Amino acid sequence: MSNMLESLRQLASRELGVAEAELDSNANFAALGLDSLMLVDFMFAVEDQYLIQIDHDTAMKTPTLAGLATLVEQLVAAQPQLAGRGTPVVA
C-alpha cells in the first residue's frame, strides 16, 4: 500500500469515525458511507493537507480511496515545490 493511500485511509477513518481496518480502498465512496456533504468535506481536507486543487469530475472517474490516492500523487508530483515534501503523517 502506498504512503499516499495509507494517509488518505487515515484521514477517511477520522472523517467517518470508523476503524481504518474497516475501509476498503477499492470501494466506492458511497459504499464507505461518504454522503455528498461528507465527500466535499473530505476532498477539502485532502486539498488542504496536500496544498492542491482536486477537480471533482476527475476525482469521480475513480471514486475510491485508491483512485483518489493515485490522483493526489499525480497532482503533488506536478508541483515541483511539493514533490520533495513527502507524504505527511495524518494524526
Stockholm file with secondary structure:
# STOCKHOLM 1.0

chainA/1-91         MSNMLESLRQLASRELGVAEAELDSNANFAALGLDSLMLVDFMFAVEDQYLIQIDHDTAMKTPTLAGLATLVEQLVAAQPQLAGRGTPVVA
#=GR chainA/1-91 SS CCHHHHHHHHHHHHHHTSCGGGCCTTSBTTTTTCCHHHHHHHHHHHHHHHTCCCCHHHHTTSCBHHHHHHHHHHHHHTSHHHHTTCCCCCC
#=GC SS_cons        CCHHHHHHHHHHHHHHTSCGGGCCTTSBTTTTTCCHHHHHHHHHHHHHHHTCCCCHHHHTTSCBHHHHHHHHHHHHHTSHHHHTTCCCCCC
//
